[in-house]
Amino acid sequence: MKFSASVKCGLTLAACLFVDRTCGQDIKLELWKGNPPGKIAATGPEVDITDDNDKSRYVAGERVMRLGQISIPMVTLFQPTAESNTGTAVLVCPGGGYSILAYDLEGTEVCNWLQSIGVTGVLLKYRVPKPNGETRPIEPLQDAQRAMSMIRSNAERWGINPERVGVLGFSAGGHLSARLSTNYQTRSYDAQDSIDELSCRPDFAVLVYPAYLFDKGSDRWLSEQLPVDEHTPPMFLTMAFDDRVGPENILRMGLALKEHDVPAEVHLYPTGGHGYGLRRSSHEATSWPSRCEEWMRASGWLAK
């Protein structure tokens, strides 16, 4: 595997300060030294707010970890075996309306799938809940931009090609992934150290039932937070037609990408609803991981 000299770099001293090895090969890394930029709206310790007695909130018959009160943003690394490693990495952004994170459904389970196809999954635990009075907070974008650069700063150590780092997000995490993909020219915070000298632009993006990509009642085709241009990374977009969030999200994004000649693959399924993650059901919408793997393979992201 060959990395270009311009982006090849090892683990920085700053990042070394945050490393914590747990659960075998998992690596947990805090994103910031000291207090992160922006606001922390959490008012207590991290907590899983899922009510085990409320079966209506289960997905495919299984509970979902709904993690709230996150004040210390971090990433957790899920590495494939050395034999299967393709050198590609994906930053995974769970959804939860910027209020909580569906941490297993749209996080750990996704990273385990990525591991199985030779991709390093990097699970982003970004700050929630959103500050009072804000609907699309800047703090998750700050965390995502920092995480993307941190992945590249550790590329050599982690066996990652820094020119093959994507992002994958669900619902609000899909919106965050779209923001990360279209707001890469200027950081949303003042540079902290040498990590922030590396690009925060994803090389590709996967948006699964993304929310908030357009503002209902607005004359704008996409949200003003999403300045799509010819340098926006290629995207895989998937959603169900009966999704309450609205299939217009991926249709509008797909057409915006087409207008700028950015490659995209769009899958719109008749049924499936919202919030299924990778958990399979009778709905074809839940077959998206197979289609996404095919897209990644055809696009060269899974080539060793």
Secondary structure, 3 states (H helix, E strand, C coil): CCCCCCCCCCCCHHHHCCEEEECCCEEEEECCCCCCCCCCCCCCCCEECCCCCCHHHCECCECCCEEECECCCEEEEECCCCCCCCCCEEEEECCCCCCCEECHHHHHHHHHHHHHCCCEEEEEECCECCCCCCCCCCHHHHHHHHHHHHHHHCHHHHCCCCCCEEEEEECHHHHHHHHHHHCCCCCCCCCCCHHHHCCCCCCCEEEECCCCCCCCCCCCCCCCCCCCCCCCCCEEEEEECCCCCCCHHHHHHHHHHHHCCCCEEEEEECCCCCCCCCCCCCCHHHHHHHHHHHHHHHCCCCCC
